[in-house]
Amino acid sequence: MLIKVHDGMDQPKPRSNSHLNGRFENMTITYYPELALFLQETNGDTGMLTVTYKPPEGERESLDISLEPETRDLEVLNVTLHQSPTKAYTMPDNINQWFSKCFGYPVVLAYLGPHRRAVLRTLSPNANQRKSTSCKSWLSSMTSSLSATILRAKSQEDGISFADVAAYLVVTEESLQEVSSRLHYGTEMDITKFRPNIVLSGAKAAYEEDYWGGITIKSDFQTVSDPVEIILTQNCARCVSINVDYSTGQAAAGEAGTVLKKLMRDRRVDKGAKYSPIFGRYGFLRSGDAGRKISVGDGVQVSKVNEERTTFGIIYNFRSYRETLM
């Protein structure tokens, strides 16, 4: 995670006091839209992360960073993100200086390493069982995924990384198309602005996923009786980040800059986040499924449907469950 360093009185004030930890300010695209100018690509064969800075004007620059750097000599940093504290490591000076040059102000890159953030209780899948029904309909396919392999945490108790508040964010193409239909002049909504790591197609209607309590993924890598399961616990409330122009690192002009306002009209459907429109569902991997493989094109089953939408801030019990697949 990138963190802005506030060292002197002559520097601009923090853009978000809620993200301030002493002199360090967590950078999120909501308050730092220039983050959109950085692209990342991982290479599992070399164990490297390549970050490319693409300014609106000027040449691109790239930096290679080890996905598992040596931490023995790195400074330990206390980080609190969305009320969930953890420890991290400050990456070496050459890396921090590269980012600082690109941004034009002091920045450090924090490496989480073996540490994890606690999952907020209202998002945890381990909380009084919600009334729900089973559903054995298959969506046509998984159209996008962050990775072909579900990695890292061995159980839900291990916590989450620097991802927002959950390990996974599930959205549908049908809901994306509905958002695009609200925009004039043939403007289409860019799915990357919603930042999902799983995109599904084949829902019967837009925003059907508001009621989903879980999905199972039938991959070619698994037997039919042993699917990967993702428990969906809460809605994702949206902010001005969906209005950012990724080519300029600023608020978008024209129709692309009105998406949040258009969704405000009728998508404030979560009583626990009544001032924010909802798009997508937060999810967690079932305990024991870490390391399993999924891929684009896998069949997906909606295995649990809630009778009503969940409310952010209310604790439910999303206990593990297994459905017999069709």
C-alpha positions as CSV (number, residue, x, y, z in Angstrom):
1,M,0.0,0.0,0.0
2,L,1.2,3.5,-0.8
3,I,1.4,6.0,2.1
4,K,2.0,9.7,2.0
5,V,4.5,11.1,4.4
6,H,3.8,14.4,6.1
7,D,7.1,15.7,7.3
8,G,6.9,19.5,7.4
9,M,4.6,22.4,8.0
10,D,4.9,23.7,4.4
11,Q,3.3,20.5,3.1
12,P,-0.4,20.5,2.1
13,K,-2.8,19.2,4.8
14,P,-3.9,15.5,4.7
15,R,-6.7,14.9,2.3
16,S,-8.3,12.5,4.7
17,N,-7.9,12.7,8.5
18,S,-9.6,9.3,8.9
19,H,-6.6,7.8,7.0
20,L,-4.0,9.5,9.0
21,N,-1.6,7.5,11.3
22,G,0.7,10.0,12.9
23,R,2.6,11.6,10.0
24,F,1.6,8.8,7.6
25,E,-1.6,9.0,5.5
26,N,-3.0,6.0,3.8
27,M,-3.5,6.8,0.1
28,T,-6.8,5.6,-1.5
29,I,-8.1,6.6,-4.9
30,T,-11.0,8.4,-3.3
31,Y,-8.7,11.1,-2.0
32,Y,-5.7,10.5,-4.3
33,P,-7.2,10.0,-7.8
34,E,-3.6,10.2,-9.3
35,L,-3.2,6.6,-8.1
36,A,-5.1,5.6,-11.2
37,L,-2.0,6.5,-13.2
38,F,-0.1,3.5,-11.9
39,L,-0.6,0.1,-13.5
40,Q,0.6,-3.2,-11.9
41,E,1.5,-6.5,-13.4
42,T,2.7,-9.6,-11.6
43,N,4.9,-12.3,-12.9
44,G,4.6,-15.6,-11.0
45,D,7.6,-17.1,-12.8
46,T,10.0,-14.4,-11.8
47,G,8.3,-13.5,-8.5
48,M,8.3,-9.8,-9.5
49,L,5.7,-7.0,-9.6
50,T,6.1,-4.4,-12.3
51,V,4.6,-1.0,-11.6
52,T,4.2,1.3,-14.6
53,Y,3.6,5.0,-14.2
54,K,1.7,6.5,-17.1
55,P,1.3,10.3,-16.8
56,P,-1.1,12.1,-19.0
57,E,1.9,13.8,-20.6
58,G,5.4,12.5,-20.8
59,E,6.9,9.0,-21.1
60,R,6.0,6.0,-19.1
61,E,8.3,4.7,-16.4
62,S,8.4,1.3,-14.8
63,L,9.8,-0.2,-11.7
64,D,10.3,-3.9,-10.8
65,I,9.7,-4.9,-7.2
66,S,10.1,-8.3,-5.6
67,L,6.8,-9.9,-4.5
68,E,8.5,-11.3,-1.4
69,P,11.3,-8.9,-0.4
70,E,13.7,-9.6,2.3
71,T,12.3,-7.8,5.4
72,R,15.1,-8.3,7.9
73,D,16.5,-4.7,7.6
74,L,13.2,-3.0,6.8
75,E,11.5,-0.5,9.2
76,V,8.3,-1.8,10.8
77,L,5.3,0.5,10.3
78,N,2.0,0.6,12.2
79,V,-0.9,0.9,9.8
80,T,-4.6,1.2,10.4
81,L,-6.9,0.9,7.5
82,H,-10.7,1.2,7.9
83,Q,-10.4,0.7,11.7
84,S,-8.4,-2.5,11.2
85,P,-4.8,-2.2,12.5
86,T,-1.7,-4.2,11.4
87,K,2.0,-4.0,11.0
88,A,3.9,-3.6,7.7
89,Y,7.4,-2.9,6.4
90,T,8.6,0.3,4.8
91,M,10.2,-0.7,1.5
92,P,13.8,0.3,0.6
93,D,14.7,4.0,-0.2
94,N,15.2,3.4,-4.0
95,I,11.6,2.2,-4.3
96,N,10.2,5.0,-2.1
97,Q,12.2,7.6,-4.0
98,W,10.8,6.4,-7.3
99,F,7.2,6.7,-6.2
100,S,7.9,10.1,-4.6
101,K,9.4,11.4,-7.8
102,C,6.3,10.2,-9.8
103,F,3.9,11.8,-7.3
104,G,5.8,14.9,-6.6
105,Y,5.6,14.5,-2.8
106,P,7.1,12.1,-0.2
107,V,5.6,8.6,-0.4
108,V,6.5,5.2,1.0
109,L,5.4,1.8,-0.2
110,A,4.3,-0.4,2.7
111,Y,4.7,-4.2,2.4
112,L,2.3,-6.3,4.5
113,G,4.5,-9.4,4.5
114,P,3.2,-12.1,6.9
115,H,0.9,-9.7,8.8
116,R,-2.9,-9.6,8.3
117,R,-5.7,-7.1,9.2
118,A,-8.6,-8.3,11.3
119,V,-11.9,-8.5,9.4
120,L,-14.5,-6.1,10.8
121,R,-17.2,-8.1,12.6
122,T,-20.0,-6.9,10.4
123,L,-18.2,-8.3,7.4
124,S,-17.1,-11.6,8.8
125,P,-18.7,-14.8,7.5
126,N,-18.5,-16.2,11.1
127,A,-21.2,-14.2,12.8
128,N,-26.6,-15.4,13.9
129,Q,-27.7,-17.2,10.8
130,R,-29.5,-15.1,8.2
131,K,-32.7,-16.5,6.8
132,S,-31.9,-17.7,3.3
133,T,-32.9,-20.2,0.6
134,S,-30.8,-22.5,-1.5
135,C,-30.5,-21.8,-5.2
136,K,-29.3,-24.3,-7.8
137,S,-29.3,-22.1,-10.9
138,W,-26.0,-21.8,-12.8
139,L,-24.7,-18.5,-14.1
140,S,-23.2,-18.9,-17.6
141,S,-19.6,-18.2,-16.6
142,M,-17.0,-16.4,-14.6
143,T,-15.9,-13.7,-17.0
144,S,-13.0,-12.3,-14.9
145,S,-10.9,-13.1,-11.9
146,L,-8.0,-11.5,-10.2
147,S,-5.9,-14.7,-10.3
148,A,-6.1,-18.2,-11.5
149,T,-5.3,-19.4,-8.0
150,I,-6.9,-18.4,-4.7
151,L,-3.9,-17.7,-2.6
152,R,-2.6,-16.8,0.9
153,A,-4.7,-17.1,4.0
154,K,-5.2,-20.6,5.3
155,S,-8.5,-19.7,7.0
156,Q,-10.9,-16.8,7.5
157,E,-9.4,-16.2,10.9
158,D,-6.1,-15.2,9.2
159,G,-7.6,-11.9,8.2
160,I,-7.2,-9.8,5.1
161,S,-4.5,-7.9,3.3
162,F,-4.6,-4.2,2.3
163,A,-7.7,-4.9,0.2
164,D,-10.5,-2.6,1.3
165,V,-12.5,-4.5,3.8
166,A,-12.9,-8.0,2.3
167,A,-10.9,-10.5,0.3
168,Y,-13.2,-10.6,-2.7
169,L,-15.6,-8.3,-4.5
170,V,-18.1,-9.9,-6.7
171,V,-20.1,-8.0,-9.4
172,T,-22.1,-9.0,-12.5
173,E,-21.9,-7.8,-16.1
174,E,-25.7,-7.4,-16.1
175,S,-25.4,-4.7,-13.4
176,L,-22.6,-3.1,-15.2
177,Q,-24.7,-2.9,-18.4
178,E,-27.5,-1.2,-16.4
179,V,-25.0,1.4,-15.1
180,S,-23.9,2.1,-18.7
181,S,-27.5,2.5,-19.8
182,R,-27.8,5.5,-17.5
183,L,-25.0,7.3,-19.3
184,H,-25.7,9.5,-22.4
185,Y,-23.9,9.7,-25.8
186,G,-22.9,6.0,-25.9
187,T,-20.7,6.3,-22.8
188,E,-19.9,2.9,-21.3
189,M,-19.0,2.4,-17.6
190,D,-15.4,1.0,-17.2
191,I,-15.6,-2.1,-15.0
192,T,-12.2,-1.5,-13.5
193,K,-13.5,1.6,-11.7
194,F,-15.6,-0.7,-9.5
195,R,-12.4,-2.7,-8.8
196,P,-13.9,-6.2,-8.6
197,N,-11.7,-9.3,-8.6
198,I,-14.6,-11.6,-9.7
199,V,-17.0,-10.6,-12.5
200,L,-19.9,-12.9,-13.4
201,S,-22.2,-13.1,-16.3
202,G,-25.6,-14.7,-16.7
203,A,-27.6,-13.2,-13.9
204,K,-31.3,-13.0,-14.6
205,A,-31.5,-9.3,-13.8
206,A,-29.3,-6.4,-12.9
207,Y,-28.5,-6.1,-9.2
208,E,-29.8,-9.7,-8.5
209,E,-26.6,-10.1,-6.6
210,D,-27.9,-7.7,-3.8
211,Y,-29.6,-10.8,-2.3
212,W,-26.8,-13.4,-2.8
213,G,-25.4,-15.0,0.2
214,G,-22.9,-17.3,-1.5
215,I,-21.6,-18.6,-4.8
216,T,-19.8,-21.9,-5.7
217,I,-17.4,-22.1,-8.5
218,K,-17.2,-25.3,-10.6
219,S,-13.8,-25.3,-12.0
220,D,-12.1,-27.8,-14.4
221,F,-9.5,-28.1,-11.7
222,Q,-11.9,-29.6,-9.2
223,T,-14.3,-32.5,-9.0
224,V,-18.0,-31.7,-9.2
225,S,-18.5,-32.6,-5.6
226,D,-15.8,-30.3,-4.3
227,P,-16.4,-26.7,-5.6
228,V,-14.7,-23.5,-4.4
229,E,-17.1,-21.6,-2.2
230,I,-17.2,-17.8,-1.6
231,I,-19.4,-16.5,1.2
232,L,-21.0,-13.1,0.4
233,T,-21.6,-11.1,3.6
234,Q,-22.2,-7.4,2.9
235,N,-22.8,-4.9,0.1
236,C,-20.1,-2.6,-1.3
237,A,-21.0,1.0,-0.8
238,R,-19.6,3.3,-3.5
239,C,-17.9,6.7,-3.4
240,V,-16.5,9.3,-5.8
241,S,-13.7,6.9,-6.8
242,I,-16.0,5.6,-9.6
243,N,-16.0,9.1,-11.2
244,V,-12.2,9.1,-11.7
245,D,-10.7,9.3,-15.2
246,Y,-8.0,6.7,-15.3
247,S,-6.2,8.4,-18.1
248,T,-5.7,11.7,-16.3
249,G,-5.8,10.7,-12.6
250,Q,-8.5,13.3,-12.0
251,A,-12.2,13.5,-11.7
252,A,-13.7,12.7,-15.1
253,A,-15.4,15.3,-17.2
254,G,-18.8,14.8,-18.9
255,E,-21.0,11.7,-18.4
256,A,-18.2,9.6,-16.9
257,G,-18.0,12.1,-14.0
258,T,-21.7,11.7,-13.2
259,V,-21.9,8.0,-12.4
260,L,-22.0,8.4,-8.6
261,K,-24.8,11.0,-8.8
262,K,-26.8,8.8,-11.2
263,L,-26.6,5.8,-8.9
264,M,-27.6,7.9,-5.9
265,R,-31.0,8.2,-7.4
266,D,-32.2,4.6,-6.7
267,R,-29.2,2.5,-5.6
268,R,-29.0,3.6,-2.0
269,V,-30.6,0.3,-0.9
270,D,-28.5,-0.5,2.2
271,K,-30.0,1.0,5.3
272,G,-26.6,0.7,7.0
273,A,-24.9,2.8,4.2
274,K,-27.9,5.1,3.4
275,Y,-25.9,7.9,1.8
276,S,-24.0,5.6,-0.6
277,P,-25.2,3.7,-3.7
278,I,-24.5,-0.1,-3.7
279,F,-22.7,-2.0,-6.4
280,G,-21.3,-5.5,-5.7
281,R,-21.0,-7.9,-2.8
282,Y,-18.0,-8.4,-0.5
283,G,-17.0,-12.0,-0.1
284,F,-14.7,-14.4,1.8
285,L,-13.3,-17.8,0.8
286,R,-14.6,-20.7,2.7
287,S,-12.2,-22.1,5.3
288,G,-10.1,-24.8,3.7
289,D,-10.4,-23.6,0.1
290,A,-7.2,-21.6,0.1
291,G,-4.8,-22.6,-2.7
292,R,-7.6,-23.9,-4.9
293,K,-7.6,-22.9,-8.6
294,I,-10.3,-21.0,-10.5
295,S,-10.2,-19.5,-14.0
296,V,-12.0,-17.3,-16.5
297,G,-15.0,-19.3,-18.0
298,D,-15.7,-21.5,-14.9
299,G,-19.3,-22.2,-14.2
300,V,-20.7,-20.4,-11.1
301,Q,-23.7,-21.4,-9.0
302,V,-25.6,-19.0,-6.8
303,S,-25.8,-21.4,-3.8
304,K,-27.5,-19.1,-1.2
305,V,-30.1,-16.3,-1.6
306,N,-31.1,-14.1,1.3
307,E,-34.8,-13.2,1.7
308,E,-33.8,-9.5,2.0
309,R,-30.8,-7.4,1.5
310,T,-28.1,-7.4,4.2
311,T,-27.7,-4.2,6.2
312,F,-24.2,-2.9,6.7
313,G,-23.4,-2.7,10.4
314,I,-25.6,-5.6,11.4
315,I,-23.9,-8.9,12.3
316,Y,-25.2,-12.1,10.7
317,N,-23.9,-15.7,10.9
318,F,-22.7,-16.8,7.5
319,R,-21.7,-20.3,8.6
320,S,-20.0,-22.6,6.1
321,Y,-22.4,-24.6,4.0
322,R,-22.2,-27.0,1.0
323,E,-24.7,-27.5,-1.7
324,T,-25.0,-30.6,-4.0
325,L,-24.3,-29.3,-7.4
326,M,-26.5,-30.0,-10.4
